[in-house]
């Protein structure tokens, strides 16, 4: 049945979006696979096809075949060398789903480019050359994908045409890869292994008759059907305030994007780090008020009573609190050409909050090529380390494994404004949280403070915590 324009647009809006990246060693065929995916799924315009055929004859590296890699490798240096240098993003859609592809480089020196492409991805395609099998770069990229919290991985054993579509070779590579994952303790919830040939098109869009022994889905079929709805944390409500909306004296709302969880009208919420509580009066959107909202919707929340709440602070449910503190441990990837200067104070950008921070202890550096932890007292470009950080203002955060939105941050150089590092929070810093340096207990009776002043003292303690991060508990024994 033919659809009207309005029905077609409404149907298109209802499609969900899958972001995925391709990773693998040089010449494993990442760009070729993406180009073939776009070509075989009929998602290229005529002028793109004409340009692809023309460029394949002029500067292609696929012999008599169309060089599909040219659809992604647009830089002059990439075409000259036949490699991917920078992240290339491509958008396409099928009848089932929309896609954003990040074609990431395979060279070790471009690790930061891969981190950039994978920071928002739901799925990763790890390519392996069927002739060489699992190599150092395969292990490196798999570790980075695990570090980024990507839950869905496709092990694409490419160039099966060069090993005569051997089932035995495919099984050997899959077994080796799974054994390595298990030995490193890398828990991948969803792993799909697919034999394919990007150049010939086998199992890319349609099942290939050349691999009758493979009964699984084609790559495109898997991408269209993989479940990603459960990847968003819907349990922990986190609402970082981006803007206080006050168009007139009768309206005061807090605008932002729900990072995780669900909020309903009438829910009791607590503002962090101040600790003030209230209830949700309205959930306001451009299309009208809602009874409930969930991640990743952008909404404006109004509260039953006015409290001190501004950009960078967060609304949460009182029975499900995140961590609040100045010190935490994180896995950090260094992105700057200049090595880490631990005496320098950086800007730390986390959700909608920006504060000063400096790197404290470097616990160890991860040598991911061999899966070992080594001692380190500094960090250089593309290195990964477990570090402790200290912030000037208290941070409201979760562990990255539990919540990618509130567990990630970046460090910005205050002089150059470059992104110096990206980090994934592990947990509060054990060295400081085990002590009492951030917690003070005061007995009001011993201090001679009359009971009628308890509320004023409590308000002072909340202000002290907001400004310094020091938690003061007032008791009366």
VOGU-3710 file (C-alpha; in Angstrom, 3 decimals, decimal comma):
1> xxxxxxxxxx> 0,000/0,000/0,000  1,374/3,376/-1,009  2,098/5,742/1,877  1,388/9,449/1,874  4,266/11,859/2,436  3,113/12,511/6,011  2,839/8,790/6,795  6,249/8,099/5,283  7,892/10,870/7,326  6,150/9,719/10,509
11> xxxxxxxxxx> 7,323/6,148/9,875  10,863/7,360/9,235  10,894/9,318/12,506  9,956/6,188/14,456  13,044/4,295/13,280  15,685/3,884/15,940  19,329/4,810/15,387  22,313/2,461/15,587  25,780/3,947/15,847  28,603/1,544/15,078
21> xxxxxxxxxx> 32,301/1,637/14,311  34,661/-0,494/12,279  38,087/-1,378/13,649  40,924/-3,610/12,614  44,471/-3,670/11,365  45,705/-1,890/8,253  44,455/-3,568/5,043  41,869/-5,688/6,846  39,219/-4,017/4,681  37,323/-1,664/6,993
31> xxxxxxxxxx> 36,647/1,065/4,439  35,962/-1,507/1,725  33,368/-3,194/3,936  31,528/0,067/4,596  31,632/0,998/0,915  30,307/-2,409/-0,053  27,561/-2,134/2,565  26,418/1,184/1,110  26,741/-0,060/-2,471  24,892/-3,357/-2,094
41> xxxxxxxxxx> 22,122/-1,847/0,035  21,407/0,625/-2,808  22,084/3,666/-0,612  24,260/5,612/-3,070  23,115/8,318/-5,458  23,952/8,240/-9,161  26,534/11,020/-8,920  28,256/9,118/-6,083  28,342/5,947/-8,186  29,775/7,834/-11,161
51> xxxxxxxxxx> 32,458/9,432/-8,983  33,273/6,060/-7,378  33,763/4,354/-10,739  35,862/7,257/-12,021  38,049/7,409/-8,890  38,489/3,610/-8,876  40,086/3,787/-12,319  42,216/6,795/-11,427  43,493/5,992/-7,918  41,878/2,720/-6,840
61> xxxxxxxxxx> 43,731/-0,166/-5,197  41,349/-3,021/-6,053  42,523/-3,960/-9,553  39,610/-4,441/-11,925  37,090/-4,203/-9,066  35,420/-1,040/-7,869  37,425/0,290/-4,908  34,637/0,696/-2,360  37,105/2,062/0,210  37,167/5,362/-1,671
71> xxxxxxxxxx> 33,690/6,103/-0,310  35,235/6,558/3,145  38,864/7,414/2,473  38,489/10,966/1,228  41,783/12,521/2,355  44,521/12,755/-0,244  47,022/11,000/2,036  44,522/8,173/2,657  44,063/7,551/-1,051  47,776/7,717/-1,774
81> xxxxxxxxxx> 48,697/5,264/0,989  45,551/3,141/0,888  44,958/3,502/4,630  42,502/5,248/6,956  43,991/8,147/8,931  41,066/10,055/10,412  37,587/8,988/11,486  35,092/9,090/8,608  31,383/9,208/9,411  28,744/7,920/7,013
91> xxxxxxxxxx> 24,968/7,975/7,390  22,487/5,643/5,751  19,097/4,110/6,474  17,152/1,002/5,572  13,481/0,220/5,949  14,132/-0,993/9,513  16,716/1,313/11,049  18,954/4,363/10,675  22,729/4,035/10,928  25,719/6,242/11,615
101> xxxxxxxxxx> 29,007/4,525/10,746  32,391/5,571/12,128  35,242/4,233/10,011  38,183/4,365/12,411  41,906/4,007/11,579  43,832/0,837/12,376  47,277/2,282/13,109  48,369/2,281/16,748  49,390/5,933/16,452  45,745/6,825/15,715
111> xxxxxxxxxx> 44,321/5,256/18,884  42,837/8,603/19,931  40,928/8,757/16,634  39,373/5,375/17,365  38,423/6,474/20,896  36,690/9,499/19,387  34,721/7,377/16,922  33,757/4,789/19,528  32,715/7,147/22,310  29,067/7,164/21,151
121> xxxxxxxxxx> 28,905/3,756/19,437  26,467/0,984/20,347  28,248/-1,705/18,341  31,718/-2,439/16,988  32,754/-4,450/13,952  36,218/-5,936/14,525  37,668/-7,036/11,203  40,146/-9,903/10,952  42,028/-10,943/7,835  41,236/-14,621/7,289
131> xxxxxxxxxx> 44,849/-15,222/6,217  46,543/-13,733/9,293  43,906/-14,385/11,967  43,931/-12,720/15,396  46,898/-10,337/15,630  48,111/-7,640/18,002  45,859/-4,947/16,531  42,835/-7,233/16,855  43,526/-7,637/20,548  44,249/-3,927/20,966
141> xxxxxxxxxx> 41,025/-2,793/19,334  38,974/-5,372/21,216  40,364/-4,095/24,510  39,559/-0,491/23,552  36,014/-1,476/22,561  35,568/-3,213/25,923  37,025/-0,178/27,698  34,488/2,072/25,961  31,660/-0,093/27,284  30,419/-1,237/23,865
151> xxxxxxxxxx> 28,280/-4,323/24,489  27,804/-5,652/20,950  30,728/-6,882/18,858  30,760/-8,409/15,391  33,909/-10,414/14,658  33,981/-10,059/10,873  36,402/-12,600/9,387  37,102/-10,822/6,101  38,763/-11,943/2,856  37,287/-15,416/3,041
161> xxxxxxxxxx> 37,659/-15,558/-0,742  41,446/-15,735/-0,261  41,186/-18,904/1,877  38,651/-20,630/-0,393  35,806/-19,955/2,070  37,255/-22,531/4,453  34,971/-23,377/7,369  37,896/-24,859/9,296  39,881/-21,613/9,020  36,878/-19,576/10,164
171> xxxxxxxxxx> 36,296/-21,817/13,197  39,975/-21,680/14,091  39,963/-17,855/14,155  36,727/-17,695/16,168  38,036/-20,169/18,769  41,315/-18,264/19,102  39,488/-14,959/19,568  37,090/-16,320/22,202  39,977/-17,954/24,079  41,818/-14,626/24,202
181> xxxxxxxxxx> 38,734/-12,758/25,449  38,303/-15,309/28,232  41,985/-15,154/29,222  41,819/-11,365/29,576  38,537/-11,362/31,504  36,813/-9,225/28,856  33,098/-9,833/29,221  31,318/-9,146/25,916  27,560/-9,675/26,371  26,802/-10,038/22,647
191> xxxxxxxxxx> 29,376/-11,492/20,232  28,428/-12,406/16,653  30,988/-13,996/14,311  30,424/-13,656/10,545  32,565/-14,943/7,626  32,536/-12,493/4,739  34,318/-11,010/1,773  33,936/-7,241/1,544  35,402/-7,139/-1,953  33,130/-9,865/-3,371
201> xxxxxxxxxx> 30,112/-9,003/-1,215  29,693/-12,389/0,494  27,470/-12,213/3,610  27,604/-8,405/3,638  24,005/-7,677/2,632  22,711/-11,075/1,506  23,669/-14,615/2,601  26,354/-16,083/0,348  25,971/-19,425/-1,467  29,754/-19,793/-1,129
211> xxxxxxxxxx> 29,424/-20,386/2,626  26,622/-22,962/2,897  28,067/-24,095/6,242  27,320/-20,696/7,817  23,740/-20,509/9,084  23,869/-17,117/10,808  22,661/-13,710/9,607  24,360/-11,506/7,057  26,082/-8,410/8,398  23,307/-6,011/7,378
221> xxxxxxxxxx> 20,620/-8,320/8,734  22,373/-8,456/12,093  22,807/-4,669/12,176  19,099/-4,217/11,461  17,938/-6,606/14,180  20,439/-6,301/17,055  18,674/-5,151/20,246  20,137/-1,932/21,651  17,211/-0,660/23,725  18,559/-2,295/26,877
231> xxxxxxxxxx> 21,931/-0,561/26,478  20,502/2,631/27,989  20,401/2,660/31,780  16,701/2,963/32,611  17,094/2,228/36,324  19,079/5,197/37,663  17,406/8,555/37,061  20,040/11,197/36,307  19,095/14,675/35,076  22,075/17,061/34,717
241> xxxxxxxxxx> 20,725/20,618/34,634  21,838/22,407/31,480  19,889/25,649/31,736  17,539/27,369/34,172  14,571/28,500/32,078  12,810/31,583/33,441  10,896/33,405/30,683  8,741/35,314/33,162  8,053/35,669/36,869  5,481/32,842/36,797
251> xxxxxxxxxx> 7,664/30,071/35,371  10,921/28,532/36,593  12,043/25,329/34,930  15,227/23,279/34,659  16,109/22,252/31,127  18,388/19,440/30,040  18,705/15,968/28,586  17,839/12,969/30,727  21,106/11,053/30,957  19,501/7,847/32,234
261> xxxxxxxxxx> 16,414/6,492/33,920  12,759/7,508/33,972  11,005/10,424/35,709  7,276/10,812/36,330  5,146/13,733/37,402  4,908/13,722/41,201  8,206/11,888/41,715  10,228/12,930/44,737  13,685/14,157/43,694  16,803/15,449/45,406
271> xxxxxxxxxx> 19,108/18,134/44,030  22,812/17,350/44,213  25,196/18,383/45,614  23,004/20,660/47,816  20,772/17,839/49,084  17,493/19,824/48,864  14,395/17,759/48,063  11,214/18,495/46,127  8,697/16,863/43,780  8,260/17,055/40,013
281> xxxxxxxxxx> 5,364/19,392/39,261  5,484/19,352/35,439  7,429/17,716/32,605  7,365/20,337/29,864  8,197/19,796/26,181  7,599/21,748/22,976  4,653/19,458/22,150  3,065/19,810/25,585  3,332/18,374/29,094  4,133/14,703/29,681
291> xxxxxxxxxx> 3,207/12,347/32,490  6,625/10,669/32,259  9,894/11,045/30,386  12,933/8,836/29,913  16,478/8,863/28,537  17,556/10,306/26,167  14,685/12,822/25,959  15,333/16,553/26,369  12,746/18,142/28,669  12,148/20,978/31,113
301> xxxxxxxxxx> 11,253/19,984/34,665  9,456/22,215/37,139  9,417/21,591/40,887  6,699/22,082/43,502  8,914/24,405/45,557  11,793/26,624/44,459  15,236/25,413/45,460  18,768/26,551/44,701  19,605/24,653/41,510  21,773/25,756/38,598
311> xxxxxxxxxx> 23,746/24,468/35,611  26,059/21,595/36,425  23,965/20,279/39,306  21,789/17,183/39,043  18,312/15,914/39,929  18,061/12,267/41,032  15,706/10,019/42,937  16,457/10,049/46,693  16,555/6,244/46,984  19,071/5,884/44,146
321> xxxxxxxxxx> 21,954/8,286/44,699  25,144/8,589/42,623  28,590/9,228/44,068  29,390/12,800/45,092  32,972/13,769/45,808  36,221/15,416/44,813  38,352/12,299/44,296  37,863/9,267/42,068  39,753/6,724/39,988  39,389/6,474/36,238
331> xxxxxxxxxx> 40,796/4,727/33,191  42,188/7,575/31,112  43,358/7,759/27,494  45,866/10,527/26,785  44,936/12,461/23,613  47,425/15,335/23,553  50,695/15,564/21,649  52,249/17,037/24,795  52,915/14,549/27,628  50,987/14,809/30,888
341> xxxxxxxxxx> 52,233/17,540/33,229  50,951/16,523/36,644  51,603/19,979/38,064  49,096/21,480/35,613  45,444/22,087/36,502  43,034/21,084/33,742  39,381/21,837/33,053  37,309/18,712/33,619  34,068/18,544/31,592  31,550/16,065/33,002
351> xxxxxxxxxx> 27,881/16,056/31,899  26,967/19,782/32,160  29,513/20,634/34,859  32,985/22,081/34,246  35,490/22,343/37,088  39,210/22,519/37,696  41,006/19,212/38,234  44,477/17,755/38,423  45,855/14,255/38,014  47,113/12,737/41,253
361> xxxxxxxxxx> 48,479/9,198/41,429  49,127/7,149/38,293  48,489/3,625/39,564  49,562/1,755/36,430  49,684/1,997/32,659  47,947/-0,624/30,542  50,142/-2,286/27,928  47,182/-3,565/25,948  49,238/-5,139/23,169  50,296/-7,832/25,643
371> xxxxxxxxxx> 47,533/-7,379/28,241  49,825/-6,330/31,096  49,880/-3,574/33,718  53,161/-1,690/34,073  54,340/1,021/36,438  54,280/4,590/35,124  54,824/8,113/36,396  53,528/9,934/33,313  51,409/9,583/30,184  52,118/10,156/26,509
381> xxxxxxxxxx> 49,968/10,279/23,378  47,597/7,282/23,048  48,648/5,728/26,361  46,029/4,308/28,738  46,391/4,344/32,520  44,472/3,976/35,759  44,764/7,324/37,561  43,350/9,200/40,535  41,914/12,668/39,912  41,053/15,492/42,288
391> xxxxxxxxxx> 38,509/18,188/41,384  37,973/21,645/42,870  34,184/21,279/42,946  32,421/18,044/43,898  31,518/15,806/40,979  28,223/13,891/40,750  29,032/10,637/38,995  28,464/6,903/38,540  30,855/4,184/37,480  31,233/4,079/33,693
401> xxxxxxxxxx> 30,231/0,406/33,570  26,903/1,242/35,214  26,217/4,499/33,397  28,153/5,679/30,342  26,566/9,143/30,417  27,523/10,071/33,996  30,704/8,012/34,094  32,619/9,713/31,261  34,589/12,965/31,214  37,214/14,868/29,248
411> xxxxxxxxxx> 40,202/16,927/30,375  40,785/20,223/28,570  44,075/22,103/28,511  43,315/25,600/29,902  45,982/27,228/27,693  45,470/25,588/24,285  41,831/24,514/24,811  42,755/21,109/23,330  41,169/17,913/24,622  44,045/16,434/26,607
421> xxxxxxxxxx> 42,410/13,202/27,752  39,186/11,239/27,916  38,300/9,171/30,934  35,970/6,464/32,185  35,304/6,625/35,940  35,931/3,380/37,816  35,056/4,192/41,448  35,687/6,666/44,272  39,357/6,854/45,205  39,878/4,186/47,864
431> xxxxxxxxxx> 42,918/5,902/49,316  40,912/8,934/50,399  37,425/7,544/50,853  38,712/5,074/53,427  39,792/7,898/55,692  37,886/10,695/57,343  39,476/13,621/55,538  36,211/14,495/53,762  33,872/13,787/56,680  33,490/15,683/59,948
441> xxxxxxxxxx> 31,168/14,725/62,827  30,099/17,509/65,232  28,246/16,927/68,502  26,065/20,040/68,863  25,415/19,378/72,566  29,136/19,256/73,343  29,610/22,520/71,433  26,891/24,166/73,542  24,595/24,969/70,608  20,933/25,317/71,556
451> xxxxxxxxxx> 18,410/23,064/69,762  16,612/26,059/68,196  19,737/26,653/66,057  19,842/23,116/64,616  18,159/24,061/61,331  20,496/27,009/60,750  23,510/24,787/61,479  22,189/22,128/59,076  21,814/24,738/56,333  25,382/25,902/56,959
461> xxxxxxxxxx> 26,629/22,300/56,675  24,855/21,869/53,339  26,451/25,072/52,033  29,867/23,890/53,245  29,449/20,600/51,433  28,334/22,407/48,266  31,360/24,681/48,269  34,111/22,343/49,508  32,823/18,795/49,226  33,404/18,238/52,945
471> xxxxxxx> 30,552/16,282/54,508  29,630/17,521/57,997  27,334/15,380/60,140  25,677/17,120/63,083  24,497/14,996/65,986  23,103/15,648/69,431  23,998/12,831/71,854
//
